[in-house]
Amino acid sequence: MMFPVTEHMAVSERHRTFYLSCGAADATPLIFVHGWPELSISWRHQLPVFAALGFRAIAPDMRGYGRSSVYPRHEDYALEPIVADMLDLLAALGRDKAVWVGHDWGSPVVWSLGSHHPERCLGLVNLCVPYLPGGFTPGETGALIDRGVYPEAEYPAGQWEYQLFYQENFAKAVADFEADVAATVKALFRKGSAAGKGQPSRTALVRRDGGWFGGAGRAPAVPRDGDVLSEADCSVHVASLQRNGFFGPDSWYMNHARNGAFARQARDGGRLSMPVLFLHGAFDYTCETLVSRLAEPMRASCADLSEAVVQSGHWMAQENPVAVNAALARFLATKLAAVWRDG
């Protein structure tokens, strides 16, 4: 049976979450959590596949994005209230547990669900951003930078220089992205390449250049990369970001102290006992996890960790969905067979 992708709104007293759903209502929830600056449709290649395999595949717009609630303060985009959004969504689905899948900033959300609310997690899957028990903050990533690629004198924060730029020049970062939203979307959503191996990521240059895009103040005019973004989906991203702006998405970077404090409240010292899958991007040079030490804290903190490498850049769910779907299906079949609905 093939299932349509349908649109829904989960409403609580504190928040509204728009979400896409695909699959039988009574099937095990598989909740896909997007990152910056994406939308629920970023999981368009996953939703029908896993619905057809027997799950209820769910993809929300995160707060600040799409048709979900938008807030006016930086602190509204800290991980603690965002995790609460996901618990509200789970309750609206009428379920008490789910398999959670995250990418980019969605990964710290999923890791936080596992570390703070393990009773709500059948298993965790994350793409690109590994688990850092101390929090996904510059203080935690700094000690794990590959100084062979990022000499400290030239790149004090390594590939994470761009995160410090938000803290120092937030208004400019927002203005540069909003100067031409269509150009921004086309410039950001691009496939990876083996040619960048061992070279500094462009995110390492943002502070040095005085802004994204070489400090030009706006994104360059480049063709849409059809290997990552269809014309229709590009239009949806552009319309959403034009309507809501970049304040919300960029504010996710403005809560490192709050997120670090939240991480210190984790259960069991942050150790994860549920089955976990992590997917490395072979050509993701900002979240570089194959050569650097970035994945080491995750390996030390997960009792049941599986890993796989996807031949893609950062946007792996769109760029190489066959490999992502295969790795996820294999994990579900081998580690979570008891929750797999087969009829």
Phi and psi in degrees as a GROMACS rama.xvg file:
@    title "Ramachandran Plot"
@    xaxis  label "Phi"
@    yaxis  label "Psi"
@TYPE xy
-99.0086  136.766  MET-2
-109.137  140.459  PHE-3
-76.8895  156.246  PRO-4
-88.639  121.362  VAL-5
-115.966  159.128  THR-6
-106.828  140.9  GLU-7
-145.828  166.579  HIS-8
-134.493  121.862  MET-9
-95.3378  121.854  ALA-10
-119.93  126.082  VAL-11
-124.733  178.845  SER-12
-65.2369  -23.1572  GLU-13
-105.674  -15.4051  ARG-14
-165.324  156.557  HIS-15
-121.759  124.875  ARG-16
-118.25  116.33  THR-17
-79.2186  140.191  PHE-18
-149.002  153.259  TYR-19
-95.6221  144.152  LEU-20
-134.907  143.066  SER-21
-149.35  123.036  CYS-22
124.628  172.913  GLY-23
-65.4021  138.196  ALA-24
-62.5377  -28.3725  ALA-25
-97.4297  7.4776  ASP-26
-79.6006  162.847  ALA-27
-61.1029  128.719  THR-28
-71.8798  135.299  PRO-29
-122.114  102.711  LEU-30
-103.726  119.594  ILE-31
-99.6348  121.852  PHE-32
-112.985  114.093  VAL-33
-80.296  169.782  HIS-34
-116.816  -156.867  GLY-35
-87.3903  138.382  TRP-36
-102.679  71.3831  PRO-37
-100.355  -164.532  GLU-38
-149.479  173.462  LEU-39
-54.7997  -33.8127  SER-40
-70.2376  -7.28697  ILE-41
-62.1465  -18.9313  SER-42
-100.915  22.888  TRP-43
-60.5866  -28.044  ARG-44
-82.3652  -13.2866  HIS-45
-99.2225  -37.3227  GLN-46
-56.6546  -55.4946  LEU-47
-67.5537  -30.8553  PRO-48
-64.2038  -48.796  VAL-49
-80.6423  -22.038  PHE-50
-64.5305  -44.2839  ALA-51
-66.8699  -23.5114  ALA-52
-86.2372  -3.05063  LEU-53
113.317  9.8492  GLY-54
-107.898  163.208  PHE-55
-96.9962  103.894  ARG-56
-87.784  123.562  ALA-57
-123.564  136.51  ILE-58
-136.869  109.564  ALA-59
-86.5526  155.08  PRO-60
-80.1547  125.85  ASP-61
-74.995  162.41  MET-62
-59.4434  137.556  ARG-63
93.4586  -7.10644  GLY-64
-123.12  150.844  TYR-65
54.0026  -127.233  GLY-66
-102.995  11.3194  ARG-67
-85.947  170.787  SER-68
-61.384  143.133  SER-69
-116.015  138.581  VAL-70
-123.298  159.439  TYR-71
-95.6978  -7.6295  PRO-72
-117.068  149.523  ARG-73
-56.4816  -44.1104  HIS-74
-65.6288  -16.0622  GLU-75
-68.6838  -12.4561  ASP-76
-110.972  23.2119  TYR-77
-76.2309  161.125  ALA-78
-65.3964  -33.9662  LEU-79
-59.9344  -51.0696  GLU-80
-67.5898  -28.861  PRO-81
-68.6835  -40.7823  ILE-82
-60.359  -40.0435  VAL-83
-61.406  -36.6867  ALA-84
-57.1687  -43.8798  ASP-85
-69.4627  -34.4413  MET-86
-67.9595  -36.9817  LEU-87
-63.246  -41.1999  ASP-88
-61.846  -46.0417  LEU-89
-58.9051  -42.4518  LEU-90
-63.4212  -39.436  ALA-91
-64.4795  -28.3526  ALA-92
-77.1955  -8.24821  LEU-93
75.5682  24.6482  GLY-94
-125.004  156.836  ARG-95
-110.049  -5.94007  ASP-96
-145.329  155.901  LYS-97
-153.523  163.731  ALA-98
-90.6482  125.946  VAL-99
-108.532  133.714  TRP-100
-125.618  125.559  VAL-101
-128.237  155.242  GLY-102
-138.682  142.494  HIS-103
55.8098  -129.257  ASP-104
-64.5589  -20.138  TRP-105
-65.3504  -24.8208  GLY-106
-66.957  -48.7403  SER-107
-57.8883  -30.8684  PRO-108
-63.6935  -48.972  VAL-109
-65.7715  -43.4173  VAL-110
-59.1638  -39.753  TRP-111
-67.4088  -36.2137  SER-112
-60.3839  -42.4297  LEU-113
-67.1341  -38.8571  GLY-114
-83.3431  -25.3805  SER-115
-104.915  -27.0184  HIS-116
-136.059  58.9312  HIS-117
-60.2915  -25.2579  PRO-118
-68.692  -12.7211  GLU-119
-98.7797  5.03148  ARG-120
-122.58  116.414  CYS-121
-76.2752  -36.7473  LEU-122
-169.344  163.804  GLY-123
-125.554  141.23  LEU-124
-132.945  130.815  VAL-125
-135.42  143.716  ASN-126
-109.869  123.505  LEU-127
81.5031  -46.8914  CYS-128
-101.166  110.268  VAL-129
-76.6773  170.221  PRO-130
-75.8935  128.865  TYR-131
-121.372  103.719  LEU-132
-56.0455  -29.4863  PRO-133
-81.5534  -1.91989  GLY-134
108.268  149.687  GLY-135
-83.4415  79.1954  PHE-136
-133.027  157.784  THR-137
-57.4623  -31.186  PRO-138
-64.5636  -32.1848  GLY-139
-86.8911  -38.9891  GLU-140
-75.2006  -24.9847  THR-141
-58.2675  -39.3344  GLY-142
-75.1608  -8.57189  ALA-143
-108.579  5.85595  LEU-144
-68.0507  140.557  ILE-145
-79.6491  99.4759  ASP-146
-74.8708  -9.37108  ARG-147
-68.8768  -29.0934  GLY-148
-95.7771  -33.4392  VAL-149
-124.163  80.874  TYR-150
-56.1959  136.353  PRO-151
-61.4633  -34.5607  GLU-152
-65.0305  -31.9063  ALA-153
-94.6826  -36.0804  GLU-154
-130.799  77.5836  TYR-155
-53.9815  -39.6188  PRO-156
-103.716  14.6722  ALA-157
58.7385  -138.503  GLY-158
-70.9295  -9.15087  GLN-159
-92.0605  11.5171  TRP-160
-53.963  -36.888  GLU-161
-62.4399  -31.6358  TYR-162
-67.2804  -36.1054  GLN-163
-70.7175  -30.1179  LEU-164
-61.7182  -39.7421  PHE-165
-57.6545  -43.2913  TYR-166
-67.6047  -33.2595  GLN-167
-90.7246  -28.0085  GLU-168
-142.768  51.3889  ASN-169
-58.3494  -47.4118  PHE-170
-60.268  -39.2805  ALA-171
-67.8279  -41.0012  LYS-172
-58.9441  -46.0291  ALA-173
-63.3326  -46.1874  VAL-174
-62.5231  -39.0266  ALA-175
-65.3898  -41.2728  ASP-176
-67.6467  -36.6265  PHE-177
-83.9276  -9.07106  GLU-178
-60.5384  -36.3329  ALA-179
-153.607  90.0313  ASP-180
-62.449  -39.709  VAL-181
-61.7029  -43.0805  ALA-182
-66.1768  -37.4641  ALA-183
-60.5929  -48.598  THR-184
-60.1965  -44.3739  VAL-185
-67.2982  -33.0428  LYS-186
-75.3095  -32.7512  ALA-187
-81.1571  -42.407  LEU-188
-87.8354  85.2397  PHE-189
-134.368  147.594  ARG-190
-71.0421  163.553  LYS-191
-86.1196  171.211  GLY-192
-150.238  141.074  SER-193
-63.798  -18.8473  ALA-194
-64.0478  -21.5128  ALA-195
-86.2459  -1.46432  GLY-196
-60.1309  131.143  LYS-197
77.8924  2.98958  GLY-198
-106.828  152.18  GLN-199
-60.1216  137.21  PRO-200
-66.9984  152.623  SER-201
-64.0183  -21.6827  ARG-202
-68.2057  -19.2  THR-203
-75.1818  -13.0093  ALA-204
-101.185  -5.52797  LEU-205
-63.2521  -45.8074  VAL-206
-68.07  -41.5032  ARG-207
-60.8106  -40.0167  ARG-208
-82.8673  -9.42982  ASP-209
78.7068  25.3635  GLY-210
147.432  169.794  GLY-211
-65.8851  164.932  TRP-212
58.649  42.5735  PHE-213
68.3228  16.1286  GLY-214
78.7033  15.212  GLY-215
-73.8898  -15.2625  ALA-216
89.9963  -4.08645  GLY-217
-165.048  159.172  ARG-218
-70.9644  148.223  ALA-219
-72.6071  159.763  PRO-220
-84.3469  104.185  ALA-221
-126.102  153.799  VAL-222
-66.5636  151.326  PRO-223
-63.3138  136.22  ARG-224
-87.1002  101.226  ASP-225
-66.9356  -14.3076  GLY-226
-77.0047  -11.0518  ASP-227
-117.654  -40.1428  VAL-228
-136.134  121.463  LEU-229
-73.4705  163.732  SER-230
-61.8958  -41.4367  GLU-231
-65.2624  -44.2768  ALA-232
-71.1724  -32.287  ASP-233
-59.9245  -43.0697  CYS-234
-63.5282  -38.2084  SER-235
-66.1607  -43.97  VAL-236
-60.5919  -45.6789  HIS-237
-62.6123  -47.0675  VAL-238
-61.3947  -40.8617  ALA-239
-65.642  -46.2757  SER-240
-72.3316  -28.6931  LEU-241
-68.3578  -38.266  GLN-242
-72.0171  -47.9208  ARG-243
-91.9458  -24.3428  ASN-244
78.412  178.394  GLY-245
-98.4353  1.80851  PHE-246
-59.888  -49.6021  PHE-247
-62.5858  -55.752  GLY-248
-54.96  -44.4346  PRO-249
-71.2142  -25.9276  ASP-250
-67.2934  -18.0153  SER-251
-59.5754  -24.4239  TRP-252
-86.2946  -0.799481  TYR-253
-104.279  18.5989  MET-254
-129.578  32.9657  ASN-255
-62.2497  -41.7232  HIS-256
-65.2172  -45.1507  ALA-257
-63.5969  -42.8449  ARG-258
-67.6046  -35.7721  ASN-259
-64.574  -41.721  GLY-260
-64.771  -39.3157  ALA-261
-63.25  -41.89  PHE-262
-60.8086  -34.6799  ALA-263
-71.1042  -9.97244  ARG-264
-93.1617  5.31459  GLN-265
-63.3362  156.327  ALA-266
-77.4182  153.311  ARG-267
53.7499  33.1076  ASP-268
64.6871  20.2401  GLY-269
86.8122  3.52222  GLY-270
-77.0509  135.957  ARG-271
-104.043  128.169  LEU-272
-105.006  -18.1651  SER-273
-74.8793  161.933  MET-274
-61.3492  136.757  PRO-275
-131.865  138.394  VAL-276
-120.709  133.517  LEU-277
-123.198  131.422  PHE-278
-108.974  118.17  LEU-279
-84.7374  138.147  HIS-280
-91.3349  115.81  GLY-281
-58.7901  -30.393  ALA-282
-118.064  26.0943  PHE-283
-94.8887  105.079  ASP-284
-96.3236  -7.27668  TYR-285
-84.3037  -53.7306  THR-286
-91.5452  66.0343  CYS-287
-84.5313  115.409  GLU-288
-121.568  1.47503  THR-289
-96.5557  -26.8716  LEU-290
-111.66  -43.3908  VAL-291
-72.9005  179.035  SER-292
-92.9899  12.3061  ARG-293
-59.832  -31.094  LEU-294
-88.5781  -4.36967  ALA-295
-63.0873  -44.3559  GLU-296
-60.5805  -35.6222  PRO-297
-61.5668  -45.8855  MET-298
-63.6727  -32.6124  ARG-299
-79.247  -14.8127  ALA-300
-114.64  0.267677  SER-301
-114.414  124.996  CYS-302
-75.6694  -25.7431  ALA-303
-140.678  77.3104  ASP-304
-105.265  130.069  LEU-305
-113.051  147.005  SER-306
-134.206  148.807  GLU-307
-148.06  153.232  ALA-308
-107.998  127.849  VAL-309
-105.701  131.555  VAL-310
-78.7622  82.9414  GLN-311
-161.903  172.377  SER-312
-86.7902  -150.261  GLY-313
-69.2312  -34.7447  HIS-314
-89.1426  55.295  TRP-315
-66.0083  -33.2985  MET-316
-64.7299  -26.6848  ALA-317
-94.8323  -39.133  GLN-318
-75.2348  -39.5757  GLU-319
-136.449  64.4507  ASN-320
-65.5458  -28.4411  PRO-321
-62.5364  -46.2472  VAL-322
-67.0339  -41.2599  ALA-323
-62.869  -47.5213  VAL-324
-64.6802  -38.4942  ASN-325
-64.9865  -43.9787  ALA-326
-64.9625  -40.6039  ALA-327
-67.4713  -43.642  LEU-328
-62.3015  -40.6433  ALA-329
-62.7902  -42.8653  ARG-330
-62.9126  -45.9172  PHE-331
-61.9095  -39.8345  LEU-332
-71.6918  -34.1  ALA-333
-95.7905  -31.5737  THR-334
-106.656  -22.0368  LYS-335
-132.31  37.2551  LEU-336
-58.8239  -30.947  ALA-337
-67.5168  -20.9696  ALA-338
-100.622  1.19489  VAL-339
-80.1879  119.211  TRP-340
-84.6062  125.13  ARG-341
-117.754  23.4564  ASP-342
